[in-house]
């Protein structure tokens, strides 16, 4: 059973009027919102994190480690993905299950997702450019809702959880993973020291700056790791955490590409608001969720992610 599509600002209008080249567009001035950097990023690195293009299984391992969903149980279920980006997790759902997927992103990254997963449209995939705060669906329609790596990049994380919860049916499951606050040292990091300057740069300008320095930063990072100084010194090298976030089986060229992507992702978002796991758990409890898990989940090669998930009562 397919989910009705309700244009947020014109609920009585035919949603097909918003359909352009396989994507439903419900965003005014799509290049002028707080996700402009993500549109630039994912259309530039369209296939970098897609498992079957990058020849690794990082997205697969993260998705099924976090969700613990049984592939067979998902057949014909309606799943909502918010913050789908270029479709790394969309691809996993569509390739490995028989679920119906409704994938939403606020940025122009929906174009990259279309390019990566268009073969599933319209039978099992519907793509939407829409805000998490104005989703084009009636409340409580989805069996499962997930939002990975997005919460901290929204203007109001608590309202984001409330918006996602509104879409989850009673007895359905909501899962988010996000950047956690681990302690006072979380923001004593090159990322947060430089972000007041980098987040205001135009995406193309910021990308050019990172690209011109990334080889030097990789060399610094590897030097400090070699001499077992990485835990302290690499906090102040303006590069993503190569050891703990990237797949370990990348070629030198792929490693540079992933480093460039993740470092741009680190410096460019308008919002970067890591959350305490217990705070997000309390938001779930306030919304009536049960069987809540709140903590870290391991996946891949010693990688981990902060997760909160629960069943809507």
N, C-alpha and C positions, 0 to 999 in steps of 0.2 A: 504494500500500500504506500503510495507516494504522499509526501507532505505537501499541503497547499502552500503556494508562494503568495505572500501578501506584501505588496509594495508599501514600505513604511510610511511614506507621506501621502500616498494615494491608494488606500486599501481597497477601493472599489474599481481600480483600474486593472485592465488585463495585464498581468505580469509579462506576457510575451512582448509587450512594447519596450521592455527594458532589456530584451535579449539581443545581444550583438556578438556575432561570431562565437557562439557557444557559451557566452558569459552573461549573467544577469547583472546589470550595473545599477546600483542604488546609491551612488555617491556623487554629490555635486562637487565640481572642481576637484577631480580626483588627484591632480598633481599638486594640490595646495593644502594638504592636511599633514598631520604630524608623522605620517608613515612614508613620506616622499623618499626617504633614504632606503627603506625596504624595497620599494618598487625598483629603484635604481639597482640595488644590490642583487635582487633575485633575478632580474632580467639580464644582468651581466653574468652572474654565476648560475645560470639556469639549471645546469645538470650536475654541478659539483657534488652536491650531497645526495643525489639520487643513486641508490645502491647499485642498480643494474648498469649504470653508466660509470660509476667510480670503482666498480669491481670490489666492493666491500659490503659488509652487512650491518654497518653501524646503526642505520635507521631501523632496520628490522629488529635488531637486538634491543634497542632502546624502546621501541613501541611495545613489543610483547613483554619485555621485562617490567615496564611501568604498568601496563594495563592488566596483565595476567589474563587476558581474554582468550577464550577457547575459539579457535577459528571456525569450527563447525557450528557453534552456538550463535555465531553472528549472521548466519544465513538469513537473508530477507529482513534483517533488522535495519532500522534507520539511524544512522550515525551522523552527528554534527561535528565538524572540525572547524574551529575558529582560530584564525591566524595561520592559514595553511601555507603561506609563502609560495615557494616554487613547487610544492607538492611532494616533499620527501616522505611525509607520513601518509599523504593521500595515496601515493603509489603503493605503499605497504598494505593499506586496507584493501585497495582494489585488486592487487595481485594475489593476495594470500587469503582473502575471505570472499564471501558472496553477499556482503552487506551492501546496502544503498548508502552512498556517501554524499553529504551536502557540505561542501568545502567553501569556507568564507575567508576573505582577506580584505582589509580596508585599503590596501595599496594596489598599485598596478602589477604586483607580483602575480595576480590571477592570470595574467597572460602567460607567464612561465609555467604555471600549473597546467594551463590548457595545453601548451606545447608538449608537456611531459605525459599527460594523461588523457588526451582527447579521445583516444580509442574507446574509453568507457562512457562517453557522452552520447546520448542522454540516458542509456539503459540503466546505469548504476551510479553515475556521477553527475551532479549538478554543481556548477561553479557560480559564486556570487562575489561581487565587489560590494561590500556593505560594512557598516560600523558594528562593532560588538554591542553598542548601545541602541542600535536600530536594526535589529535582525529581521529579515523579511518572512517571519513565520509566526503562526499562532503559538501561544504558550503551551508548554508541556506536550510536545509532539514527538520528542526524540527518545529512543531507547537508551542511547549512550551519547555523551557529549565529552569531547576532549579538547584541550587547549594547551599546547606544549611550547614552552619557551617564549611566551607572549605576555603573560600577566604583568611582568615588571615594566613592559614597554607601553602600557596603557595609562591614560591620564589619572584614572582612579581605580586602583586594583580591587578595592572592595566592591565598587559598583560593577566592575567587570565580572566578578564572581556571581553577583546577584543577577546580572543579565544572562550569564550562562545557565544558572540554576533555573531561571524562568523558562528556558527551552527544554529542560529535562523533565520527562514524564514521571509520575509517581511510580516508584519501584525501579526507575532508571538510574544510571550511574553517571556521575560527573567526575572527571579527572583533570587535574592541572599539574604541570610541572613548571618550575620557575627558578630564578636566581635567588638563593637564600642569603640571609644575613647570618654569618657564622660567629660574629663577635665584633668588637670595636675595630678590629684590624681589617674587616671586609673592605672598607672604603679607604684604607691606607694602601693605595694601589695606583699605578700609573693611569689606569683606566679612569678613575674618579678624579685624579688630580688634573688630567688634561681635558676631560669631557666639557667643562665650562667653555673651552675654546673650540674644541673640535665639533661639537654638536651644532654649532651655528654656521659651519662652513657648508657651502654647496656640495652635494654628494660627489660630483665629478672632481671638484677641487680637492676634497678630502681624500678621495680614492687615489688621485695622482700623487699626493704627498706620501701616503702610505706605501704605494707601489715603488716609489723612488728610494724608500728606506728599508723595505721589508727584508732584503737579503742581509743587511747589516744587523738588523734586530734578531734575525734567526741565528746569526753567528754568535751574538752576545748570549742569547738564550742557551744555545748548545754549550758554549764555553762554561757558563755558570753551572749547568747541569753536570758537565764532565767533572768539575772540581767540587761537586756536592754543595754548591752554594746557591743552587736554584731556588730553594724554598724561600730564601730571604731576598736575594738579589733580583730574581726575575719578576718580583712584584713591581719593580721600578723600571723594567724594560718595557717600552710601549708596544707590546705584542700580546696576542692571546696565549693561553696556556697550552703550548704545543704538546706537552707530555700527557696531560690529563683530559684533553678535549678532542684531540684529533685521532683518527684511526692510526694504528701502529704499522700498518702494512702499505703505506703510501710510497710511491716513487718520489725522488727529490722534486720533480716538477709538480706532482700532485700535492706534496707537502707545502710547497710554496703557495700554490693556489688556495689550499684550505687556510693557510696562515693569513693570506691576504684577505680572504673572505671573512674569517672570524675576527680579524683585527678591525676591519671596516665595521663589522657588526658591533664591535665593542665600543667604538668611538662615535658612531654616527647617530644613534637613536635620540630623538627629542626627549624621551623619558627613559630613565633607567632607575627603577625603584625596587631593589631587592627586598624581600619580605621575610619576616620570621615565620618559620614553619608553624609554630603554635598560633600565631595570629591568623593565618589562613585557615587553620583547623577551626578556630573559634568562629570564623565567618561561616564555615560549613555547618557547624552546630547550630548557630543562630538561624540558619535557613532550614533546619529540620532534618539534616542528613544523619544517617546511622551507619554502623559498620565502617566508621571512618578510619582510614590509614593516613598517618601523617609522619613522614620521615624521609630517609634517604633510601634510594633503590640503586643497586649496583647493576651495571650492564657492560657488555663488551670487555675490554681489556682494562680492568681496574678503574672504569669510569663510573660516576655516580651522578644522580640528579635528585633534587628535592621535589617531593611529590605529596599532594594531598588528594585523596579520593574518597567517595562515599556514595551510599545509596539514598535516594530521595524518598523520604517517608510520606 
